[in-house]
Amino acid sequence: CFITVGCMSYRGFFDKESAVEWAAPLRERGDDVYISGTAAYSTLGWFDDPVLNTMMNWSDAWLAGLIIHELTHQKIYIEDDTTFNESLAMTVQHEGVRRWLTQRQQEAAFHEYLQRYQRREQFLALVTQTAEELRSIYDTNTPDQTMRNQKAKAIENMRSNYQALKAEWGGYKGYDGWFKSEINNARLALIATYNDLVPGFQALLSQCHGELDCFYSEVEKLTRLEKTVRHQALIDRAN
């Protein structure tokens, strides 16, 4: 938790060693921990957000998407609700890239972006399904060791299902690294943080007929609701 931005679902560091040091006692007490790098971050308008030289090898579409994503945080950000903030930014990112490429008449680039986005949606569906299965396991009164064994089996099943998905993609290897690394509750929670409420935001944009002024006006109304009510309102819209 921080004075300027409230509480968040993750903690950021400027060097890996500090992150590893901070995470060590969490591992020692048996918590699941996930440490990773990040491509970018937003200062919510307090400072100029960084565009790094490591981004220059990205496609124009993905670089544009990143910029749109981070700028969305400057427009709307509410304290203590990371899932709301990140899901909103992901929704605007996708819509912004779609409009930008359409305006530039870059049909091939948009097709490539859309294909990657659709694969990402399938990846997220697979991960979400596994997370829901794990929640069901954790809600039982099963002994801890049995629960751990069931957890390990669910994760292995997810890896197997990914291989089938990969074959459907014609061998596309974009998520190989994710599945080869350790998968635990912390890593699954991070995926949920960025995507759980996206369907609700997409439904809201559709109900506004794609008009962003209307969309942001409705989002502003949601920010004034209590957190659980706000989330439920978006879930209801998606359904």
C-alpha positions in Angstrom: 0.0 0.0 0.0 1.2 3.5 -0.9 0.1 7.0 0.0 -0.3 8.2 -3.6 -2.0 5.2 -5.2 -3.5 3.1 -2.4 -3.1 -0.7 -2.2 -2.2 -2.8 -5.2 -2.2 -6.5 -5.9 1.5 -6.6 -6.7 4.7 -4.7 -5.7 7.2 -3.1 -8.0 11.0 -2.8 -7.7 13.6 -1.1 -9.8 16.1 -4.0 -9.5 15.6 -7.7 -9.3 17.8 -8.2 -6.3 15.5 -6.1 -4.1 12.5 -8.1 -5.3 14.2 -11.4 -4.5 15.3 -10.2 -1.1 11.7 -8.9 -0.3 10.2 -12.2 -1.4 12.5 -14.5 0.5 10.7 -14.5 3.9 7.4 -15.0 2.0 8.8 -18.2 0.5 10.2 -19.3 3.8 6.7 -19.2 5.4 5.3 -21.3 2.6 3.6 -18.6 0.5 3.5 -18.9 -3.3 5.7 -16.2 -4.8 6.1 -15.0 -8.4 8.8 -12.6 -9.5 9.1 -11.3 -13.1 10.2 -8.3 -15.1 7.7 -5.9 -16.6 7.7 -4.1 -20.0 6.4 -0.8 -18.7 4.7 1.0 -15.9 2.6 4.1 -15.3 3.3 6.9 -12.9 -0.4 8.0 -13.2 0.7 11.4 -14.6 3.0 12.3 -11.7 6.0 12.0 -14.1 6.6 11.2 -17.8 6.1 7.5 -18.3 9.1 5.8 -19.8 9.4 4.5 -23.3 12.4 2.3 -23.3 14.9 1.3 -25.9 13.9 -2.3 -25.3 10.5 -1.5 -26.7 11.9 -0.5 -30.1 12.0 -4.0 -31.5 8.2 -4.5 -30.9 5.7 -4.2 -33.7 4.0 -0.8 -34.1 0.7 -2.3 -33.0 2.1 -3.7 -29.7 4.0 -0.5 -28.9 0.9 1.6 -29.6 -1.1 -0.8 -27.4 1.3 -0.4 -24.5 1.2 3.4 -24.8 -2.6 3.4 -24.9 -2.7 1.0 -21.9 -0.5 3.2 -19.7 -2.2 6.4 -20.7 -5.5 4.9 -19.7 -4.2 4.7 -16.1 -3.6 8.5 -16.2 -7.2 9.1 -17.3 -9.0 6.8 -14.8 -7.4 5.2 -11.8 -9.0 4.3 -8.4 -7.2 3.3 -5.3 -7.3 -0.2 -3.9 -8.7 -1.9 -7.0 -5.9 -3.2 -9.2 -8.2 -5.6 -11.1 -10.6 -2.8 -12.1 -7.7 -0.5 -13.2 -5.8 -3.1 -15.2 -8.9 -4.7 -16.9 -10.0 -1.2 -18.0 -6.6 -0.5 -19.4 -6.6 -3.8 -21.3 -10.0 -3.1 -22.8 -9.0 0.4 -24.0 -5.7 -0.9 -25.3 -7.4 -3.4 -27.6 -10.0 -1.0 -28.8 -7.4 1.8 -29.3 -5.1 -0.4 -31.4 -8.1 -1.6 -33.5 -9.1 2.0 -34.3 -5.5 3.2 -34.9 -4.7 0.4 -37.4 -8.1 0.8 -39.1 -7.5 4.5 -39.5 -4.1 3.9 -41.0 -5.6 1.2 -43.3 -3.0 -1.3 -42.1 -5.2 -4.4 -42.6 -2.3 -6.9 -42.5 -1.0 -5.4 -39.2 -4.4 -5.5 -37.7 -4.9 -9.1 -38.8 -1.6 -10.0 -37.1 -2.6 -8.1 -34.0 -6.0 -9.7 -33.9 -4.6 -13.2 -34.3 -2.2 -12.7 -31.4 -5.1 -11.2 -29.4 -7.3 -14.2 -30.1 -4.5 -16.6 -29.1 -4.1 -14.6 -25.9 -7.8 -14.9 -25.2 -7.6 -18.7 -25.6 -4.6 -18.7 -23.3 -6.5 -16.7 -20.7 -9.5 -19.0 -20.9 -7.2 -22.0 -20.2 -5.6 -20.3 -17.2 -8.9 -19.0 -15.9 -10.4 -22.5 -16.1 -7.5 -23.9 -14.1 -7.7 -21.0 -11.5 -11.4 -21.8 -11.0 -10.6 -25.5 -10.6 -8.1 -24.6 -7.9 -10.6 -22.4 -6.1 -12.9 -25.3 -5.9 -10.1 -27.5 -4.5 -9.2 -24.9 -1.9 -12.8 -24.5 -0.8 -13.0 -28.1 0.4 -12.0 -29.6 3.8 -9.4 -31.8 2.1 -6.1 -32.4 4.1 -3.4 -30.0 3.1 -1.1 -32.6 1.4 -4.0 -34.0 -0.6 -4.9 -30.5 -1.7 -1.3 -29.9 -2.8 -1.4 -33.1 -4.9 -4.7 -32.0 -6.5 -3.2 -28.6 -7.2 -0.1 -30.1 -8.9 -2.4 -32.4 -11.0 -4.6 -29.4 -12.1 -1.5 -27.5 -13.2 -0.1 -30.4 -15.1 -3.5 -30.9 -16.8 -3.3 -27.2 -17.8 0.2 -27.8 -19.4 -1.2 -30.8 -21.3 -4.2 -28.7 -22.6 -1.7 -26.0 -23.7 0.0 -28.5 -25.9 -3.3 -29.3 -27.6 -3.9 -25.6 -28.0 -0.5 -25.1 -29.4 -1.1 -27.8 -32.0 -4.4 -25.9 -33.0 -2.2 -22.8 -33.5 0.1 -24.6 -35.9 2.9 -24.8 -33.4 3.0 -21.2 -32.3 5.4 -21.0 -29.4 4.5 -17.6 -27.9 3.5 -19.0 -24.5 6.1 -21.8 -24.2 8.2 -19.8 -21.7 5.2 -19.1 -19.5 4.3 -22.8 -19.2 7.9 -24.0 -18.7 8.4 -21.8 -15.7 7.0 -22.4 -12.2 3.2 -22.0 -12.1 1.7 -21.3 -8.7 -1.2 -19.3 -7.1 0.7 -16.0 -7.2 1.3 -16.3 -11.0 -2.3 -17.3 -11.7 -3.5 -14.3 -9.6 -1.5 -11.9 -11.6 -3.1 -13.1 -14.8 -6.6 -12.6 -13.2 -5.6 -9.1 -12.1 -5.3 -7.9 -15.7 -8.2 -9.7 -17.3 -11.1 -10.7 -15.0 -13.3 -7.7 -15.7 -12.4 -7.2 -19.4 -15.6 -8.8 -20.6 -17.7 -6.4 -18.5 -15.8 -3.4 -19.9 -16.2 -4.7 -23.4 -19.9 -5.1 -22.9 -20.1 -1.5 -21.5 -18.3 -0.2 -24.6 -20.6 -2.1 -26.9 -23.7 -0.7 -25.0 -22.3 2.8 -25.6 -22.1 1.9 -29.4 -18.3 2.5 -29.3 -18.6 6.1 -28.2 -15.7 6.7 -25.8 -17.2 9.7 -24.1 -20.2 7.6 -23.1 -17.9 4.7 -22.1 -15.7 6.9 -19.8 -18.8 8.5 -18.3 -20.2 5.1 -17.4 -16.8 4.0 -16.0 -16.7 7.1 -13.9 -20.0 6.1 -12.4 -18.7 2.7 -11.5 -15.7 4.2 -9.7 -18.1 5.8 -7.2 -19.5 2.4 -6.2 -18.1 0.1 -3.4 -15.6 -2.3 -4.8 -17.6 -5.5 -4.6 -20.7 -3.8 -6.0 -18.5 -2.3 -8.8 -17.1 -5.7 -9.8 -20.5 -7.3 -9.7 -21.9 -4.6 -11.9 -19.3 -5.4 -14.6 -19.8 -9.1 -14.2 -23.5 -8.7 -14.7 -22.9 -6.6 -17.9 -20.8 -9.4 -19.3 -23.5 -11.9 -18.7 
